[in-house]
Each structure stands twice: as C-alpha cells, then as structure tokens.
Amino acid sequence: LEALSLGFYDGGTEMAEQLADAVAVAEYHEARAAGTGWLLLGLSVAFLAMVFITVE
C-alpha cells in the first residue's frame, strides 16, 4: 500500500510539473501575441494618420 501511495504521489507531482510547464509556455505565447497585437494596432493607426495627412 505504501508503494502504491508513493507511486500515486510521484505521478501526481510529475503531472503537476508538466502542467506548470505547459501553463508557463502558454503565458509566454499569450504575452507575445498581445505584444504583436498592440504593434499591429499602432502601425495601423500610423498608416491611417499618414493617409489622412497626405489626402488633405
């Protein structure tokens, strides 16, 4: 029984470590995507501003 409970504990901690790694990777990619989104928004605003300035 002790070996069985230790097996469950070791398996649980290994799964928790893998889940923590997956969450860290997801947070990294979410931050990159958000940064890219803000960059594209800024470039779009700058482009539209240039269009309005050159049209008039």
C-alpha positions, 0 to 999 in steps of 0.5 A: 500500500505504501508503494502504491501511495508513493507511486500515486504521489510521484505521478501526481507531482510529475503531472503537476510539473508538466502542467506548470510547464505547459501553463508557463509556455502558454503565458509566454505565447499569450504575452507575445501575441498581445505584444504583436497585437498592440504593434499591429494596432499602432502601425495601423493607426500610423498608416491611417494618420499618414493617409489622412495627412497626405489626402488633405 
